[in-house]
């Protein structure tokens, strides 16, 4: 599956809900915890949905000049 703004947006919204309307003693720590949770959601979305294309067998430069070519393969971000 490709990256999806709707899925990521919903995941971020749901994660943020856990931080709303709370009594907070240490606002700085609460902010850190919030952003760590948000970063985790973004990382998980990338790991689950991103597909990358990389040269599978390396790059080839023609001896007489011209564009560098290669064979691509797809993979996922681990």
C-alpha positions, 0 to 999 in steps of 0.5 A: 500500500502507498502512503496515505494521508487519511490513514496517517491523519486518523492515526495521529488524531487517535494518538493525540486524543490520549493526551487531551483533557488531562491534568498535567503536573509536568507540562514539559514532560507531557509535551515530550511524551506527546511528540514521541508518540506522534513520531512513533505513529509516523514511523509506524506508518512509513514502515507499514505503507512506504515502498521504495524502489532501488537499483536491484543489480547496481548501476550500469554506465555505457562505455560510449556515454549516455544515461546510467541505467539499472534494474529496479526492485521494490522493498519496504522500510524496516 
